[in-house]
């Protein structure tokens, strides 16, 4: 069974940049739409970006648009989230997900990663 493992979390100063990675093991992410979600303390998990199987289409929510970029490398079974201009409110646990588009802006998740904590400091 495919397992997703996120990495790259940690501590970064506001205004800085960071790249999260999500590597799959036990299978391939090729057939799946891949996405990133995040959950801040006391808040619901929210979808922030998704990318189609062949990278021909990607979607970023308003909170991510212009600052975050999702990408994938199917040969490496890895999905990335490049984050720039980081803000305090970006602090959250970030989750990688595999699934399928429901609409062009939402996805149904079949598989979650365990999450990686990311904190933005002032």
Secondary structure, 3 states (H helix, E strand, C coil): CCEEEEECCEEEECCCCEEEEEEEECCCCCCCEEEEEEECCCCCCEEEEEECCCCCCEEECCCCCCCEEEEEEHHHCEEEEEECCCCHHHCEEEEEEEEEECCCCCEEEEEECCCEEEEEEC
